[in-house]
């Protein structure tokens, strides 16, 4: 017959390993969910068809021209400020 201490130690080890395994499964599940969200986010920001569709909507709405003009004014004002000039015309279009 086997020693009761050996059997008890083996059973304790089994319980310990079952708890560890449950923890690992939980961590894998959370990491998988986090990875899925990350992949979806990468897809949103790198999807060229979506960017092209947005650019087309902006072009059709006329906002693209407005944004490029505003960007040009902002760029000019930033260049003047970098040179030390202050013209006070950055807010006027």
Secondary structure, DSSP 8 states (H G I E B T S, - for coil): ---HHHHHHHHHHHHHHHHHHHHHHHHHHHHHHHHHHHHHHHHHHH-HHHHHHHHHHHHHHTHHHHHHHHHHHHHHHHHHHHHT---S-TT--
